[in-house]
Amino acid sequence: MVLPLVDEHKPKCYLCHKGFENLEEMRECLDNCRKENKDFFEPSENEMKREPAPGDVTVF
């Protein structure tokens, strides 16, 4: 089955998959989606550590 490519030029929120006419509307929706799903985003941001892994070699 082949689906038509309708409105593929319009921006789409990757969290709720709604399509919008412009980027400003999409950014507002993305901010709202992030606020609603705050518990999903916070743990991954807090666990991210930027340090060398064991065995990494630094070349100067």
SULJODA-V652128 format. One record per residue. N is the residue number from 1. SS is DSSP state (alpha for helix, beta for strand, coil for the rest). Layout:
BEGIN
n:N ss:SS
n:N ss:SS
END
This chain:
BEGIN
n:1 ss:coil
n:2 ss:coil
n:3 ss:coil
n:4 ss:coil
n:5 ss:coil
n:6 ss:coil
n:7 ss:coil
n:8 ss:coil
n:9 ss:coil
n:10 ss:coil
n:11 ss:coil
n:12 ss:beta
n:13 ss:coil
n:14 ss:coil
n:15 ss:coil
n:16 ss:coil
n:17 ss:coil
n:18 ss:coil
n:19 ss:beta
n:20 ss:coil
n:21 ss:coil
n:22 ss:coil
n:23 ss:alpha
n:24 ss:alpha
n:25 ss:alpha
n:26 ss:alpha
n:27 ss:alpha
n:28 ss:alpha
n:29 ss:alpha
n:30 ss:alpha
n:31 ss:alpha
n:32 ss:alpha
n:33 ss:alpha
n:34 ss:alpha
n:35 ss:alpha
n:36 ss:alpha
n:37 ss:coil
n:38 ss:alpha
n:39 ss:alpha
n:40 ss:alpha
n:41 ss:alpha
n:42 ss:alpha
n:43 ss:alpha
n:44 ss:alpha
n:45 ss:alpha
n:46 ss:alpha
n:47 ss:alpha
n:48 ss:coil
n:49 ss:coil
n:50 ss:coil
n:51 ss:coil
n:52 ss:coil
n:53 ss:coil
n:54 ss:coil
n:55 ss:coil
n:56 ss:coil
n:57 ss:coil
n:58 ss:coil
n:59 ss:coil
n:60 ss:coil
END
